[in-house]
């Protein structure tokens, strides 16, 4: 027994429109249908959606995600290539984290400057 597209949307955080789009472009396999024709998502489908959401939130382009999904459908003989794709993406994510950490440091420094300036200005006015 599976869940509806509305429940899959709620569970995954993806809109029903995005779920249909992901199916149309091949990011997810054609989802099973109930006798009434409604999509029925299974637990493995939801696990895959969570993984796709993580890839997307870490900045992987849709085209790369589609390539990864195609390799996944081909089976275990593509493990090495899938690992390479993920390792390359991990390095890009680490680079972004490093840059964001540096940017955060600049913001912290600027905020501290304003805090110091405000404290100094407040004392002068007293």
Order of alpha helices (4+ residues) and beta strands (2+ residues): alpha-alpha-alpha-alpha-alpha
